Amino acid sequence: MRNSLKAGLLAVAGLMACSRAVQVSSGGEVTSSPQPSWAAVEAAIGRSGAAQPGDVYRFNFPRSDLRVMVGDVQVRPALALGGWVAFKQVSGGAMIAGDLVLTEDEVNPVISALQAGGVEQTAVHHHILGESPRIIYVHVHAHGDAVKIAQTIRNAVAVTKIPAAPAGPPATPPAITIDTAQVARILRNAGRPNGGVFQFSIPRSEAIRDMGVEIPPSMGLGTVINFQPTGGGKAAITGDFVMRASEVNPVIRTLRENGINVTSLHSHMLTEEPRLFFMHFWANDDAVKLATAMRAALDKMASR
C-alpha cells in the first residue's frame, strides 16, 4: 500500500512538472515558469483563437466595422484590414507578435494602453495608399506571461472600435470569381479562400530568429499575396513581400515593370536575424496577369 501511494505521488509530481517550462538562471539555478493555457489566454483576450503551424496560437481582429475605399474598390477585411496577434509558447511563457489595424485617432490611445501593460511596438506605418479613411498599422511584440499579455491586448482593443468577436457562425462570404486554380498554378503555391479573398502565404527558405527563438512563418513571416475579385476576371491585390536587403530592389523593379504599385517599404520587427524588410503593393487588373507578375517577383527572392 505504501509503495502504491508513493508511486501515485511521483506520477502526480511528474505531471505537474510537465506543465512548467524549465529555465536556467544566470547563476546556473534551474527554475520553472508556467506554460500558457490557451483556454486561459482566450478568456483574457476575450475571443477565440486558432492553432497554427509552428506551435502558434493566433487571434484575429478584423476591421469589419470600417468601409475603406481605394478608388472604386471597397477593401474587404481579409484583403488588408485583418488585424491579428499570434502567441508562441517559449521558455518564460510566450512570445507574441501582431499587427493591429487602426484609424488615425486610435493609434496613440492604443500605444499608451499597450505600453502600460508591457507590450512594445516594433513599427507604426501605412500599408496602402489613397485609402479613405486613412488606416495605420501598429505592429506589436512582447515576451512573458501569456495571460497578462492577452489582458493588455484586450485593454488596448477596448479603446478602439474593433468589433467584438461574433457570437454566431460567420456570414456566407462573397463568391471568389477569379480562376483560383490557374492563379495557384502560376504562383506554385496553394491558396485558400477567406472572406471573399483568395490568400497566399509563402514562407522564406531560411530560418528566422528573434531573441534566440526560431519564428515560424505563421507569426507574420510569410510573403502574403491577397486577391480580391473586382469583376470580369480582375482582382485587387495587396499584401507584403518579406525580403532580405539584397532582394528589395530587384523585387521593386519587377513589380514596377509589371505595372504594380509599391505602397510601403519598412521593417516589422526590431531584432530579427537575418534582417528583413517588408514591402507592400497594390494593383487592380486581370488576376492571371497579376499572378504572373507576382511569380516573377517571388523568383527574385529566397522563397520556399
N, C-alpha and C positions, 0 to 999 in steps of 0.2 A: 504493500500500500504506500509506504514511504517513498519507494523508488518511482512508483507511478506518479505520485504527486510532484516529485522533483522533476520528472520528465515533462509533465504538463507545464510547470512554471518555466522551464527552459524554453519550451515551444512558444509560450506567450511572449517571453523576453525577445526571442528571435523575431517574431512578427513585429513587435514594437520597434526593434532596431531597423527592420527593413523599411519602415515608413519614414526614416530620417536619413538625411544625406550626411555622410561623414566628411569632415574637413580637417585640415591640419593647420593649426595656428602658426604665426610667425615664430613662436617659441618651440614649435615641434609638438605641441599638445594636440591630441585628437579631440575634436569637438563635433557636435552634430547640430543640424538645423532641420526643421520640419519641411518636408516636400509639399508642394502645393496640392490641395484638394480642389479639382476643377469645379466640383459642386459648390464649394465654399467661395471660390472665385466668381462663379456665376451669380451667387447670391449677393456678393459685394458689389459687383459691377451692374447688376440689375437687368441682365439679359442673358439669353442662352448663347453658348459658344459652340464651336465645332472643332474636332480634332483634325489636324493637318499633317502631311508628311514631315518627318524630322522631329517627332515628339513636340509638336507645336499645337497650341490651343488658341483659336482665333475668334475674336468678336467683331461684328460688323456694325457700322454706324452710318448707314446710307442717308443722304440728304433728300429724302423723298418729299420733304416739305418745300423745297425750292423749285422754282420754274426758271431754269437757267437757259438762256438762248445764246447761240453763236451763229450770227446771221439768221437764217431761217430754220436752223436745226435746234430743236429742244433737246438738251443733253439729258439722257436718262441717267439715273444714279449709277448703274453698272458701267456706263461709259467713262465717267470722270468724276463722279460725286460719291464714291464709295469709301467713306472713312472706315478705318479698321485699327485694331490693336491686337497684337499676337504675343502670347506668353510662351516661353520655353523654359522647362524645368532645368535648372543648373544648380551647382553647388552654392548653397547660401539662399536658396529659394527659387526665384525666377528672374529671367531677363526678359524685358519687353521691348518691342519696337512697334511703331504705328504711325498713322497719318490721319489727322483729324481735318475734315473739310469744313471750313468756317466762312461766314460772312465777315466783312472788314470790321464791323463793330463788335464781333465776338472774339477777335483774336487776343487782345490783351487781357480781358477778364479770364479767358481760358488759360492763358500763360500764368497768370497770378495764381489761379486755383491749382494748376499742376505743380508749380514751384512750391506752394505751401505744403504739398504732400511729398515732395522729393522726386517728382517726375520731371526730367530735364527735357529741353528742346534741342534738337540737332539741326533743324532747318525751318525757316519760315519763308514761303515764296509762293508764286503762282505756278500753275501747270499749263494753262491755256491762255489764249489771247483774244481780246474782243468780246469776252462773255459779259452778259448782263443778267443779274447783278454780278459784281466783282467777287471772285472766290479766292480765298487764301488757304494754303495747305500748311499745317503745323505738324512737323514730324517729332515724335517723342521717343524717349529712351529711359529705362530705369532698370535697377538690379536690386533685388531684396525680397522682402516678404510679399508674396503674390496677392494676398488678400488686402493688405494695406495699399498696394499699388492699384488694385482694382477699385477700391473705395475712392482713391484720389481721382482716377479716371471718371468715375461716376459723378463726383463733385464738380469736375470741370465741365462735363457734358451738361450738367444741370443749369449752367449759366448760359446755355445756348438754346436754340430752338430745334436741335436734333431730335427727331421723333423718338418716343419710347418704343421698345420692341413691340411688334404687333402681337396681339393676343391670339389671333387665329391664323389659319394657313395663309400663305401668300396668294395674292390675286393671280389669275392666269396672265402670264406675261404676253406682250405683243409677239406676233409671229416673226421669225427671222427669215426674211425673204431673199437673201443673197444665196449664192451657191456655196454653202459652207463646206461641202465635200471637196470642191475644187480649191477653195481657199486653203483648207488644211493640207491638201496635197502639195500646193505650191510652197507653203511655209514648212512643210515636212515636220509638222507637229500636230498633235491632237488638240483641237479647240473644244470649248464647252459653252453651251448656251446659258445665259444668266440674265434674267430680267429684260429680255428683248435684245440682248447684246451677245455677240459671239466673241469669246475671250480666249487669248493665248497667254501662257506664262512660260517663258523659255529660259531655263537656268544657264548660268555660265559653266564653263568646263572645269574651272578650278575651284578649290575650296576657299571660302571667305571666312575670316575670323575677326572677332571683336572681343576684347578683354580675355583673349586666350580661348574663347569658345567658338567652335565652328557654327556659323549661322546658316541654316538651311534656306533654300530659295523661297520657301513658304513664309519667311519673315520679310518679304519685300525685296528679295534679291534676284528675282527673275525678270527678264525683259518682258514687259506687258504690251500686248497689241490687242486693242479692242475695236470691233467692227459693229457699228450701229446702222442698220439699214435705213436709207433715206428715199427709197423708191427707184424703180427702173433698173435694178441691179447695182445701184450705187450704195455707198456706205460712208458715213463719217467715221474716221479712225483717229484714235489718240492712244496714249499710253506712255511708256518710257523705256528707253534703251539703257541698260546697265553696262557701263564701259570702263575700261582702264584708259588712262590718259592718251596712250598712243592710238587708241581706236576712235577717239572723239571726232576728229576732223575728217577721217575717211568716211565715217557714217554720215556726218553732216553733208559732205559733198554728194554722197549717193542720194540722200533724201532730196536735196535741192535739185539735182539733175532730173529727178522724177516728179517735180512739182509739189513736194510735200513740205509744209511749213515747219520750221524749227521754232518752238514756242518758249522753251526754257532750258537752261543748262546749269546744273548746280550739284551740290552734294546732298545726300540724305542722312549721312552718318558722320561721326567725328573721328573715330579711332579704328576704323576697319583696316584690315590688311588682306590683300593689296588695296591701295586707294582706288575708290570707284567714283565715277561721275554718272549722273542721271540726266538724260535728255528727253524732253517731251516734244511731241509733234502733233500736227493736225492736218487733215485733208478731208475732202468730201468729193469722191469720184467713183468711177467704176471699181467695184470691190476686187475683182480679179486683177485688174491693173495695179491696184494698191498693194495687194498681196505679193505680186511680183516685185514691186519696189521694196517692200519690207524684207523679202528674202534676200535681195541684193545687199541691203544694209546689214542684215544678220551675217552675211558671208564676210563682212569686214571685221567681225568680232570672233572671240573665242567662245562660241555658244555650244551647248550640248545638243 
